């Protein structure tokens, strides 16, 4: 696959990996996992490092709100959640209400919601 950006050809030899459920992509991912596991299994302290990193990234997260016509929109994710909840509130004071919890939605309907305008 070759994209043309501002008149310049930009090859993308890995575009086929975007088809996450294709047999070819799944086989490639499985082979990469197998290779990584074979290399990392011989490294001392990997499980301790994995647990330390897991603890460091398990934090609550609240994005900066976007304000549109007096409404405040943002994503919030607690340390226990895998995906953020899209939240809204009217006006500056008050609590945010979950507008769309994408955790169950993306599993059944396709891609996650990563951003919005």
KARA-V339589 format. One line per field, one symbol per residue. ss: DSSP state (H for helix, E for strand, L for the rest). phi: phi as a letter, one per 20 degrees, with the letter a starting at -180 (. if undefined). psi: psi as a letter, one per 30 degrees, with the letter a starting at -180 (. if undefined). Layout:
# KARA-V339589
ss->???
phi->???
psi->???
This chain:
# KARA-V339589
ss->LEEEELLEEEELLLHHHHLLLLHHHHHHHHHHHHHHHHHHLLLLLHHHHHHHHHHHHLLLEELLLEEELLEEEEEEELLLLLLLEEEEEELLLLLLEEEEEHHHHHHHHLLLLLLLL
phi->.ceddlndfcfcfdgfffegefgffffffgfffffffffffeefnffffgfffgffeecfccfffddclnddcadcbegeeecfdecbbenfeoeedfebeegefffdcoffeeabc
psi->kkljjhgkkjkifgefffifgkeeeeeeeeeeeeeeeeeffgkkgeeeeeeeeeeefilkkklkkkkjhfkkklkkklffkellkjlllklelllkkjejjfefefffgblljfll.
